[in-house]
Amino acid sequence: MKIRIGKTMNTHKYKIGDLVKIKDDTFGWLDPSDGGVVKINYIWKGIHECCYKGDYFSFSYDDIDHEATEKLGNPKETGEFHEKIVSDGGPSSYYDFDNTWATWNDLADYKSTRQWKEHSFHLGNIGKAIMRWGDKSGASLEYDAKKIIYSGLRVLMMLSGKEAVREYLEKLLDDKQFKE
């Protein structure tokens, strides 16, 4: 990605979805308990934007602590972003909805472009089946459960291949909980 810094064009390693550490809280909007780490939501002409605790803030490439950001472990090669959050089994931020999302479609649109990528169609179908669980006219709970399983298997097939999915299904069928 190329951004303009001053009068020169520089190529840098940060992209939408990356976590970055802000050098100093000269803005006065960071919570010290977060350690100054934010996720990039938007980049335009060298200005980065993040959504932090429901508000949008802009910062420049020069505001990023590059050494500390390296230690955050953003993926470099794949272009994928998957925020790793340490959880103790209680509430975790990956369950939180952005305050700009009003519907399932808002969440799905966000996740599709930033995380789900080529798996968006099937993961979206899983989410829709969960959201409507038992509420779709003419569809039973069994229908919704099968839709979730089918779409999950399609994602697994994309990740592991058809043969691996067949082996997995056979292993499940051989498990004592699925035997007669």
Secondary structure as GFF3:
##gff-version 3
##sequence-region A 1 180
A	DSSP	beta_strand	2	5	.	.	.	ID=ss1
A	DSSP	beta_strand	8	11	.	.	.	ID=ss2
A	DSSP	beta_strand	19	21	.	.	.	ID=ss3
A	DSSP	three_ten_helix	32	34	.	.	.	ID=ss4
A	DSSP	beta_strand	37	44	.	.	.	ID=ss5
A	DSSP	beta_strand	47	52	.	.	.	ID=ss6
A	DSSP	beta_strand	55	60	.	.	.	ID=ss7
A	DSSP	three_ten_helix	61	63	.	.	.	ID=ss8
A	DSSP	alpha_helix	66	70	.	.	.	ID=ss9
A	DSSP	three_ten_helix	93	95	.	.	.	ID=ss10
A	DSSP	alpha_helix	104	111	.	.	.	ID=ss11
A	DSSP	pi_helix	112	116	.	.	.	ID=ss12
A	DSSP	three_ten_helix	117	119	.	.	.	ID=ss13
A	DSSP	alpha_helix	120	132	.	.	.	ID=ss14
A	DSSP	alpha_helix	141	160	.	.	.	ID=ss15
A	DSSP	alpha_helix	162	174	.	.	.	ID=ss16
A	DSSP	three_ten_helix	176	178	.	.	.	ID=ss17
###
